[in-house]
Amino acid sequence: MRPRLDRVRLRADLEELAQIGRTATGGISRTAYSAADAEARSWYAARCRDAGFELTLDGLGNMFAGPARTGPQQAEVWTGSHLDTVPEGGAFDGAVGALAALECVRAITEAGAELPHAVRAAVFADEEGYFGGRLLGSFGLAHGYQRAELDSITGVRGERLAEVLAGWRWASGDATGTRMPPGRIHAFVELHIEQGPRLEQERTDIGVVTAITGLCGARVEFAGQPGHAGTTPMTGRHDALVGAAAFVSALPDLAAAVSADAVITCGTLQVWPGAANVIPGRVSLTLDFRDPDRERLATLRDRLEAAAMATAAAHGVTAAWHGHPLIDPVPMHDGVRRAIIESADALGLSRMDLPSRAGHDAQNMAHLGPTGMIFVPSRGGRSHAADEYTSFDAIAAGADVLLATLLELAQGDHP
């Protein structure tokens, strides 16, 4: 019997998960390692138990689900995404790929399909970069972390990752021991909403991703001297916020000077001591910056660091740069892309090639095995917002392509 998705079950899963972390304003806040993230993981684990699956965890909180392994194993085909969201995010970013992956593995198992390469679902920890930049969990699988590096990672609010993991139920083992050995992954495929407008504008069902943009991030701390807001003359101030503000206002020009594709975002800014009548003595801000070319991305990083130091000095304050690992732009594997194309064509779905300008766990997984991505349309190109939306028909079409692609890859010696 050929595996078939249970669309009713998949839709119910998406609707149930969308209630976890729902806020009064209609968004979803399931930031990494939060109580809502834990609740979502508990819910996901219950779905795995219902399916009779083995669920394993690593030291960063990455989750892996499928039938229990028995005896010697060939390299596996993996599929999955993430459950965490940005604050006040939407119901589809990450969730579509994570739950479609689980449904595909359930369908394959229920059909009794015997495949040379087993198919396993994955949920990656902290894709959204709450701790230490983007794609924390999948980066740990592809590259690993040293103890000193882990000890230095803090969350957006200053939480220490090592302390959070020590008390986190959904992590198991040493967080420095997460790197995957070579040859474990036969292929990886991630289904995701596009998070951009092109598929909707072109009235196209499926996006076959050609490459994923490079990305990096940093936390920058400006330090000055706090003082009385009324009695300290303007000419004698060392205002950390004035220095930080001058730096942030220069970001558009810094991006444009590197390339037309470069983008920089300052997404959070904290001010201490945080009183209306006290001159700010310290400011911490986060940067997210991207470019599809690695050399330009490295140039952007270097220029941002230099600009932070120069701007701080010009305003009588200091700056400290805490950079995150640079995540390379990654082309998708031709063989996996071909399997996606053939699957979409066989299902009678329209398709187009397009790059991803958002970062995804797939770009780390590409270091472990042949990797591809499937996009489905986002209404209005909206994402990372409460009004993020993809129709269930579009999700189901993407999940059908994912299942067909996984079956093709799991049958072959080479993607």
C-alpha positions in Angstrom: 0.0 0.0 0.0 1.4 3.4 -1.0 1.6 5.8 1.9 -1.0 8.5 2.0 -1.2 11.5 4.3 -4.1 11.8 6.7 -5.1 15.4 5.9 -7.7 15.5 8.7 -5.1 14.5 11.2 -2.5 17.0 9.9 -5.0 19.8 10.0 -6.0 19.0 13.5 -2.4 18.9 14.6 -1.7 22.4 13.1 -4.8 23.8 14.7 -4.0 22.4 18.1 -0.4 23.5 18.1 -1.5 27.0 17.1 -3.2 27.4 20.5 0.0 26.8 22.4 1.6 30.2 23.2 -1.3 32.1 21.8 -1.4 35.7 23.2 -4.2 38.1 23.9 -3.3 40.1 20.8 -3.6 37.1 18.5 0.1 36.3 18.0 2.0 33.2 19.2 4.9 33.5 21.5 6.8 30.2 21.8 10.4 31.5 22.2 13.1 28.9 22.6 13.2 27.1 26.0 10.2 29.0 27.3 7.3 27.5 29.1 5.3 27.7 25.9 8.1 25.9 24.0 8.1 23.2 26.7 4.3 22.8 26.3 4.6 22.5 22.6 7.3 19.8 22.9 5.1 17.9 25.4 2.3 18.0 23.0 4.5 16.8 20.1 5.8 14.0 22.3 2.3 12.9 23.0 1.7 12.7 19.2 4.8 10.6 18.9 3.6 8.2 21.7 0.2 7.9 19.9 2.1 6.8 16.8 4.2 4.3 18.7 7.4 6.2 17.8 10.7 6.4 19.6 11.5 10.0 20.5 15.1 10.9 21.3 16.6 14.2 22.5 20.1 15.6 22.4 21.9 18.0 24.8 20.6 21.1 22.9 17.0 20.0 22.8 16.8 18.8 19.2 14.1 16.1 18.9 14.1 13.0 16.6 11.0 10.8 16.0 10.3 7.6 14.2 10.0 3.9 14.6 12.5 2.4 17.0 15.8 1.5 15.4 16.7 -2.2 15.4 20.0 -3.7 14.3 22.5 -2.1 11.9 21.1 0.9 10.1 21.8 2.5 6.8 22.0 6.3 6.6 18.5 7.8 7.2 16.4 10.4 5.3 15.4 13.2 7.7 12.8 15.8 7.4 11.6 18.5 9.9 11.7 22.1 11.0 11.1 23.9 14.3 8.3 24.6 16.9 9.7 27.8 18.4 8.5 31.2 17.2 9.5 34.8 17.4 7.6 36.8 20.0 4.1 37.5 18.7 4.8 35.4 15.7 2.5 33.3 13.5 1.1 29.8 13.4 2.9 28.5 10.3 6.6 29.4 10.4 8.3 26.2 11.4 5.1 24.4 12.5 4.1 23.5 8.9 7.4 21.7 8.3 7.6 20.1 11.7 4.1 18.7 11.6 4.1 17.7 8.0 7.3 15.8 8.7 5.7 13.9 11.5 2.6 13.1 9.4 4.8 11.8 6.6 6.6 9.4 8.9 3.3 8.3 10.4 1.9 7.7 6.8 5.0 5.7 5.8 4.9 3.6 9.0 1.1 3.0 8.8 1.5 1.8 5.2 4.1 -0.7 6.3 6.5 0.6 3.7 9.9 -1.1 3.7 12.5 1.4 2.6 16.3 1.0 2.2 16.7 4.2 4.1 14.5 4.9 7.1 12.7 8.2 7.3 12.8 10.2 10.5 11.2 13.5 11.7 13.2 16.2 13.4 12.4 19.2 15.5 15.3 21.7 15.8 15.9 23.8 18.9 15.9 27.6 18.8 15.7 28.1 15.1 14.6 31.7 15.7 17.8 32.7 17.4 16.6 33.7 20.9 20.0 32.4 22.2 23.2 33.4 20.5 22.0 34.0 17.0 20.2 31.9 14.4 19.7 28.2 14.1 21.3 27.1 17.4 20.1 23.5 17.4 20.9 22.5 13.8 24.2 24.4 14.1 25.1 22.1 17.0 24.3 19.0 14.8 26.4 20.2 11.9 29.3 21.9 13.7 29.1 21.3 17.4 29.9 23.7 20.2 32.8 23.9 22.6 32.1 24.3 26.3 33.5 27.8 26.5 31.3 28.8 23.5 28.2 27.4 25.1 29.0 29.1 28.4 29.2 32.5 26.6 25.8 32.2 24.9 23.0 34.3 26.5 19.4 34.9 25.6 17.8 38.1 24.5 17.0 39.0 28.1 20.4 38.0 29.4 19.7 34.4 30.4 22.7 32.0 30.2 22.1 29.1 27.9 24.1 26.7 30.0 21.9 27.4 33.0 18.7 27.1 31.0 19.8 23.7 29.5 20.7 22.4 32.9 17.1 22.6 34.0 15.5 21.9 30.7 13.4 18.7 30.6 13.5 18.5 26.8 17.3 18.2 26.5 19.3 15.1 27.3 23.0 14.6 27.4 26.0 16.8 26.9 25.3 19.9 24.9 28.9 19.7 23.5 28.2 16.2 22.2 25.6 17.0 19.6 27.6 17.0 16.4 26.4 14.3 14.0 29.0 11.8 12.7 29.6 11.7 8.9 27.4 9.3 6.9 24.4 9.4 9.2 22.2 11.5 6.9 21.3 10.1 3.5 19.3 13.2 2.6 17.3 16.0 4.3 14.2 17.8 3.1 12.5 20.7 4.8 9.0 22.0 4.0 8.4 25.6 4.9 6.2 28.6 4.1 7.9 30.9 1.7 7.8 34.0 4.0 7.8 36.1 0.9 5.4 37.1 -1.8 6.6 35.5 -5.0 4.7 32.2 -5.1 1.4 34.0 -4.4 2.2 36.7 -7.0 3.0 34.1 -9.6 0.0 31.9 -8.6 2.4 29.0 -8.2 1.9 26.0 -5.9 5.4 24.9 -5.0 8.7 26.7 -4.6 11.8 24.6 -5.3 14.5 26.3 -3.3 17.8 26.9 -5.2 19.9 28.3 -2.3 19.6 29.8 1.2 21.0 33.2 2.1 24.0 33.6 4.4 23.3 35.1 7.8 25.0 36.2 10.9 24.2 38.2 14.1 25.8 40.0 17.0 25.1 41.6 20.3 26.6 45.0 20.7 27.0 46.7 24.1 27.6 50.5 24.3 28.9 51.7 27.7 28.9 55.3 28.9 28.4 57.1 32.2 25.0 57.4 33.9 24.2 60.7 35.4 21.4 63.1 36.4 19.3 64.2 33.5 18.8 67.7 34.8 22.2 68.7 36.2 24.6 67.1 33.7 25.4 69.6 30.8 24.9 68.2 27.3 28.6 68.9 26.4 29.8 66.8 29.3 27.7 63.7 28.7 28.8 60.1 27.8 25.3 58.9 26.8 25.4 55.3 25.7 22.0 55.6 24.0 23.1 58.5 21.9 26.1 56.5 20.6 23.9 53.4 20.0 21.3 55.5 18.2 23.9 57.0 15.9 25.1 53.5 15.1 21.6 52.2 14.4 20.8 55.1 12.2 23.8 54.3 10.0 22.7 50.7 9.3 20.9 51.4 6.0 23.9 53.0 4.5 26.2 50.3 5.8 24.1 47.6 4.1 23.9 49.6 0.8 27.6 50.0 0.7 28.1 46.2 0.7 25.5 45.1 -1.8 22.0 45.7 -3.0 21.0 42.3 -1.4 22.5 43.0 2.0 20.1 43.6 4.9 20.6 44.6 8.5 18.1 44.6 11.3 18.4 45.8 14.9 15.6 43.9 16.5 16.1 44.5 20.2 17.5 47.3 22.3 17.8 47.5 26.1 18.7 50.5 28.1 20.1 50.7 31.6 19.4 51.9 34.2 16.1 52.6 32.4 14.8 55.7 34.2 13.4 58.8 32.5 15.6 61.1 34.5 18.9 59.2 34.2 21.3 59.5 31.4 21.7 56.0 29.9 24.9 54.3 31.0 24.6 51.1 29.1 22.8 49.9 26.0 22.6 46.4 24.5 21.3 45.8 21.1 21.0 42.8 18.7 21.8 42.7 15.0 20.7 40.3 12.3 22.5 40.8 9.0 22.4 38.8 5.8 23.7 38.5 2.2 23.5 35.7 -0.3 27.3 35.9 -0.9 29.6 34.7 1.8 32.5 37.1 1.1 30.1 40.1 1.1 28.5 38.8 4.4 32.0 38.6 6.0 32.7 42.1 4.8 29.4 43.3 6.2 30.2 41.8 9.6 33.6 43.4 9.7 32.3 46.8 8.7 29.5 46.7 11.3 32.0 45.9 14.0 34.3 48.7 12.9 31.4 51.2 12.6 30.2 50.3 16.2 33.7 51.1 17.6 34.1 54.3 15.5 30.6 55.6 16.4 31.1 54.9 20.0 34.4 56.7 20.1 32.9 59.7 18.3 30.2 60.0 21.1 32.5 59.5 24.0 31.4 56.0 24.9 32.8 52.5 24.3 31.4 49.5 22.4 31.9 45.8 22.8 31.1 43.4 19.9 29.8 39.9 20.6 29.6 38.2 17.3 27.7 35.0 16.5 28.9 32.3 14.1 28.7 33.2 10.4 26.3 30.8 8.7 27.3 30.3 5.1 25.0 30.7 2.1 24.2 27.2 0.9 23.1 25.9 -2.5 20.5 23.1 -2.4 21.5 19.7 -3.7 20.7 19.1 -7.4 19.6 15.5 -6.8 17.2 16.5 -4.0 15.9 19.4 -6.0 15.3 17.0 -8.9 13.3 14.6 -6.6 11.2 17.6 -5.5 10.6 18.7 -9.1 9.6 15.2 -10.2 7.3 14.8 -7.2 5.5 18.1 -7.9 5.2 17.3 -11.6 3.7 13.9 -10.9 1.1 15.5 -8.6 0.2 18.0 -11.3 1.3 21.0 -9.2 2.8 24.2 -10.6 6.3 25.0 -9.5 9.1 27.5 -9.8 12.7 27.9 -8.7 13.5 30.6 -6.2 16.1 31.3 -3.5 15.4 31.7 0.2 16.2 35.1 1.7 15.4 33.7 5.2 17.7 31.4 7.1 16.6 27.8 7.7 17.8 24.8 9.5 18.3 23.2 6.1 21.4 25.3 5.5 23.1 23.6 8.5 21.8 20.2 7.6 23.4 20.7 4.1 26.7 20.1 5.8 25.6 16.7 6.9 24.0 15.3 3.7 22.3 16.3 0.4 19.6 18.8 1.3 16.6 20.4 -0.3 13.7 22.7 0.6 10.1 23.0 -0.5 8.2 26.3 -0.2 4.5 26.9 -0.1 2.8 30.3 -0.6 2.5 32.9 2.2 -0.4 35.3 1.9 0.9 38.7 1.2 4.4 37.5 1.9 3.7 38.1 5.6 5.7 36.2 8.3 7.1 36.7 11.8 3.7 38.4 12.6 0.3 37.4 13.9 -1.2 37.8 10.4 1.1 35.2 8.9 -1.2 32.8 6.9 -0.9 29.9 4.5 -4.1 28.1 3.4 -4.5 24.4 4.4 -4.9 23.4 0.7 -1.4 24.9 0.1 0.0 23.2 3.1 -1.5 19.8 2.1 -0.1 20.2 -1.4 3.4 20.9 0.0 3.1 17.9 2.3 2.1 15.7 -0.6 5.3 16.8 -2.4 7.3 16.2 0.7 6.0 12.7 1.1 6.6 11.8 -2.5 10.1 13.3 -2.3 11.0 11.4 0.9 9.8 8.1 -0.6 11.9 8.7 -3.7 15.0 9.6 -1.7 14.5 6.7 0.7 14.5 4.2 -2.1 17.7 5.2 -3.8 21.4 4.7 -3.2 22.0 8.4 -4.2 19.8 11.4 -4.0 
